[in-house]
């Protein structure tokens, strides 16, 4: 076991990915080390947010997703994850704002179309919902 104090952010990131499934708590620590050394690492923010999200620590998850959104506004993943998190908390208006941002960078992001369609339908916005659900169906079919 090499000394871990002198690892680069990239090495900490690799280590975190390797242990995510087996030791989520240690993976969280490793991602925090990445961010101490490289606060601009969007991927570390997204992955750390996801681990907090899975652990039920929604406030911490939201903070990291929002950091990722700020650092990489064109990346669909943090917007999508934020949409899921908002929807879980019943913050529908915020989710409706987050999901379309996931579509701006990547029109092929079928899950965002699907989630947004179902969410809009639950809010009584059927006309908008149908458009997104049909887009999702097309993308799932061609994918």
Secondary structure by P-SEA (a helix, b strand, c coil): ccccccccaaaaaaaaaaaccccaaaaaaaaaaaaaaccccaaaaaaaaaaaaaacaaaaaaaaaaaaaaaccccaaaaaaaaaaaaaacaaaaaaacccccccccccaaaaaaaaaaaaaaacaaaaaaaaaaaaaaaaaac
